[in-house]
Amino acid sequence: MASVKEFLRTLVGDDRFWIAEVFFIVLVTALASWVLGLFVNRLRERAERTVNPWDDALVNSINPPGSILIWLLGLSVAAARAGAATDAEVLTWLAGKPRAIGFVVVVTWFALRFAKEVEQNLADPRFMRKPIDATTVRAIGKLVRASVMVTAAMVIMQRLGYSVSGVLAMGGIGGLAIGFAAKDLLANFFGGLMIYLDRPFAVGDWVRSPDKEIEGTVEDIGWRLTRIRTFDKRPLYIPNGVFTHISVENPSRMLNRRIYETVGIRYDDAALMAPIVKDVKAMLQHHPEIDTNQTLIVNFNSFAPSSLDFFIYTFTKTTDWVRYHEIKQDVLLKILQIIEQHGASCAFPTSTLHIAELPQMAGERAGESDLVR
């Protein structure tokens, strides 16, 4: 090292030796950043061979924060050396508090990136044999990132000379006033917290409320708003506080879908009701898409004004909306075939008019008497 310094002094002279030192520091910094890039690429290749969500998240989070941290440290050392040589207060100041604050900012950036990567990997089936519920992962990720940002802010304030204990005391006193002024905001915050804890629905679920005109697919659950995409593709933004006092249905968590239909046959086919009901029930019991472990009822139900009605009450194995309607269509068509096979017909609204015998007119009776004579 001494021989290198002497060589540099012979090249630039004693009065400009600090320039060579600054150049050398910047050169070493660039070299270190380049080596870090190669090292991260090698780590990424090894991480891709495994299915561990943590190593992939760590490797993907190192750069660019790692390179920026190296440049921050290198340039601050170069600024300190230049400031000492030139007595420039600005350069000396840059090597003090700004370097410490920059270090905190870069580390915070790395922590936020790492938390985001882990959040994505834990819900990705490529890394997890059984992915964690997306809503839970997002909630934990938001809490972790909020904690990191609050901690970073407190450290930066301490570095700038502010008393963290005093700020916390002021926050406790002002919290009451803020709470009264932002009660709706707090209600939405705690409403979102209850959604994350109780999990009545998750991202991707189809939900509806009988109390409000709310129905659609959940796209995002935030701390203040929940975004639902309605079936006509409009976004619906609902404050989380609303969910604390309304009922919410979650059809996505159904185990089966129900087929409940009433079918009417003509009164003229009354004698065929029993065999029709028997065959329809047998058809449902042998249908591959009907869940026979659930309630299955086929019975003559009522004497309707224009028909004799029987009803079917059964459940499909699938909960998929499109597939359910295909199965329901198949069941109804088979019922029509059974009715026709028995020589019966489905009824439709009809009216029967009974005409009483009209009394004969006096003139007609007289004419009849003349004919008799």
Secondary structure, DSSP 8 states (H G I E B T S, - for coil): -HHHHHHHHHHH-STTHHHHHHHHHHHHHHHHHHHHHHHHHHHHHHHTTS--HHHHHHHHHHTTHHHHHHHHHHHHHHHHHHHHHHT-HHHHHHTTHHHHHHHHHHHHHHHHHHHHHHHHHHT-TTT-SS---HHHHHHHHHHHHHHHHHHHHHHHHHHTT--HHHHHHHHHHHHHHHHHHTHHHHHHHHHHHHHHHH-S--TT-EEEETTTTEEEEEEEE-SSEEEEE-TTS-EEEEEGGGGGSS--B-GGG-S-EEEEEEEEE-GGGGGGHHHHHHHHHHHHHT-TTB-TTS--EEEEEEE-SS-EEEEEEEEES---HHHHHHHHHHHHHHHHHHHHHTT--B---------------HHHHHHHHHHH-
